[in-house]
Amino acid sequence: IVLKWKADSTNNIDYFTIEKSIDGFIFNEIGKVINTKSKNTEYTFTDNDNNNEINYYKLKIVDYTGNFKYYSDEPTLVASDVKHEIRIYPNPSDGENINIFIKKKK
């Protein structure tokens, strides 16, 4: 499973932590992505532990002082055995509008 996100302003961000859960309640850190300090950078993280189940992910944003916040209060739901490509954008959203694109995979 490839997780992608974009960061417009990364001046104070040290790194991103990816957390995963199979029940949506108990999350474990599965990886870290270091900030490239470039504007409009698209970041990716590949979760190679495909358990063929539904997974939940959280993105933690950590600054240089160790303070952090989560990208969203709600985890993102991803199904491992996906027959469709699903995109939710813009990322980050303006807090009012999002677009959902669904396309059947070949």
Contacts in CASP RR format, 6 or more apart in sequence:
PFRMAT RR
TARGET T0000
AUTHOR 0000-0000-0000
METHOD contacts of the structure
MODEL  1
IVLKWKADSTNNIDYFTIEKSIDGFIFNEIGKVINTKSKNTEYTFTDNDN
NNEINYYKLKIVDYTGNFKYYSDEPTLVASDVKHEIRIYPNPSDGENINI
FIKKKK
1 46 0 8 1.000
1 47 0 8 1.000
1 50 0 8 1.000
1 55 0 8 1.000
1 78 0 8 1.000
1 80 0 8 1.000
2 44 0 8 1.000
2 45 0 8 1.000
2 46 0 8 1.000
2 47 0 8 1.000
3 18 0 8 1.000
3 44 0 8 1.000
3 45 0 8 1.000
3 46 0 8 1.000
3 47 0 8 1.000
3 57 0 8 1.000
3 59 0 8 1.000
3 78 0 8 1.000
4 42 0 8 1.000
4 43 0 8 1.000
4 44 0 8 1.000
5 16 0 8 1.000
5 42 0 8 1.000
5 43 0 8 1.000
5 59 0 8 1.000
5 71 0 8 1.000
5 91 0 8 1.000
6 40 0 8 1.000
6 41 0 8 1.000
6 42 0 8 1.000
6 43 0 8 1.000
6 91 0 8 1.000
6 92 0 8 1.000
7 13 0 8 1.000
7 35 0 8 1.000
7 40 0 8 1.000
7 41 0 8 1.000
7 43 0 8 1.000
8 39 0 8 1.000
8 40 0 8 1.000
8 92 0 8 1.000
9 39 0 8 1.000
10 35 0 8 1.000
10 36 0 8 1.000
10 37 0 8 1.000
10 38 0 8 1.000
10 39 0 8 1.000
10 41 0 8 1.000
11 37 0 8 1.000
12 63 0 8 1.000
12 64 0 8 1.000
13 35 0 8 1.000
13 61 0 8 1.000
13 62 0 8 1.000
13 63 0 8 1.000
14 34 0 8 1.000
14 35 0 8 1.000
14 62 0 8 1.000
14 63 0 8 1.000
14 64 0 8 1.000
14 66 0 8 1.000
15 32 0 8 1.000
15 33 0 8 1.000
15 34 0 8 1.000
15 35 0 8 1.000
15 62 0 8 1.000
16 32 0 8 1.000
16 33 0 8 1.000
16 35 0 8 1.000
16 43 0 8 1.000
16 45 0 8 1.000
16 59 0 8 1.000
16 60 0 8 1.000
16 61 0 8 1.000
16 62 0 8 1.000
17 29 0 8 1.000
17 31 0 8 1.000
17 32 0 8 1.000
17 59 0 8 1.000
17 60 0 8 1.000
17 62 0 8 1.000
17 68 0 8 1.000
18 29 0 8 1.000
18 30 0 8 1.000
18 31 0 8 1.000
18 32 0 8 1.000
18 33 0 8 1.000
18 45 0 8 1.000
18 47 0 8 1.000
18 57 0 8 1.000
18 58 0 8 1.000
18 59 0 8 1.000
18 60 0 8 1.000
19 27 0 8 1.000
19 28 0 8 1.000
19 29 0 8 1.000
19 30 0 8 1.000
19 57 0 8 1.000
19 58 0 8 1.000
19 59 0 8 1.000
19 60 0 8 1.000
20 27 0 8 1.000
20 28 0 8 1.000
20 30 0 8 1.000
20 47 0 8 1.000
20 49 0 8 1.000
20 55 0 8 1.000
20 56 0 8 1.000
20 57 0 8 1.000
21 27 0 8 1.000
21 28 0 8 1.000
21 55 0 8 1.000
21 56 0 8 1.000
21 57 0 8 1.000
21 58 0 8 1.000
21 75 0 8 1.000
22 51 0 8 1.000
22 53 0 8 1.000
22 54 0 8 1.000
22 55 0 8 1.000
22 56 0 8 1.000
23 56 0 8 1.000
24 56 0 8 1.000
24 75 0 8 1.000
27 56 0 8 1.000
27 58 0 8 1.000
27 75 0 8 1.000
30 47 0 8 1.000
30 49 0 8 1.000
31 45 0 8 1.000
33 43 0 8 1.000
33 44 0 8 1.000
33 45 0 8 1.000
36 43 0 8 1.000
47 55 0 8 1.000
47 57 0 8 1.000
50 80 0 8 1.000
51 80 0 8 1.000
52 80 0 8 1.000
52 81 0 8 1.000
53 80 0 8 1.000
54 77 0 8 1.000
54 78 0 8 1.000
54 79 0 8 1.000
54 80 0 8 1.000
55 77 0 8 1.000
55 78 0 8 1.000
55 79 0 8 1.000
55 80 0 8 1.000
56 75 0 8 1.000
56 76 0 8 1.000
56 77 0 8 1.000
56 78 0 8 1.000
57 75 0 8 1.000
57 76 0 8 1.000
57 78 0 8 1.000
58 70 0 8 1.000
58 71 0 8 1.000
58 72 0 8 1.000
58 75 0 8 1.000
58 76 0 8 1.000
59 70 0 8 1.000
59 71 0 8 1.000
59 72 0 8 1.000
59 76 0 8 1.000
60 68 0 8 1.000
60 69 0 8 1.000
60 70 0 8 1.000
60 71 0 8 1.000
61 68 0 8 1.000
61 69 0 8 1.000
61 70 0 8 1.000
61 71 0 8 1.000
62 68 0 8 1.000
71 92 0 8 1.000
82 105 0 8 1.000
83 104 0 8 1.000
83 105 0 8 1.000
84 102 0 8 1.000
84 103 0 8 1.000
84 104 0 8 1.000
84 105 0 8 1.000
85 101 0 8 1.000
85 102 0 8 1.000
85 103 0 8 1.000
85 104 0 8 1.000
85 105 0 8 1.000
86 100 0 8 1.000
86 101 0 8 1.000
86 102 0 8 1.000
87 99 0 8 1.000
87 100 0 8 1.000
87 101 0 8 1.000
88 98 0 8 1.000
88 99 0 8 1.000
88 100 0 8 1.000
88 101 0 8 1.000
89 98 0 8 1.000
89 99 0 8 1.000
89 101 0 8 1.000
90 98 0 8 1.000
90 99 0 8 1.000
END
